[in-house]
């Protein structure tokens, strides 16, 4: 009976080892089945000094201000140093006081401030945000880093500008 018990134990061990080689952790199965549910935390590799600029009034219902506090907070969570300026007076003061790597603003605000921005030394990289797709081709020719998408597109544009 002792020999039968050993054979049974050996077969059981071999069976369990074979089954274990195909077993996966339960989290791995979930990630394979639901690939879109993976966690993507983004932290910048190239922190930038960013100036968020808006020339429009604070309560503009047509679009949110580029100086929105949520945008500011989200950019800081990623690892950037962010400042805000509203209006040409604040823009001039901010550019005179500090060096900025990147300026983010809506296209029409950026167009109105290009003369003032060009005076900054060294000149920051411009990342305009397009809120109307009607003149995208014209603006893309003028601003190669034009952003038309969401926050992730903005982060990609900032990373590309800083790594260039």
Helices and strands as residue ranges (DSSP letters): H 2-22, H 26-33, G 35-37, E 49-54, H 69-78, E 81-86, H 87-97, E 102-106, H 107-118, E 125-129, G 133-135, H 136-142, H 151-163
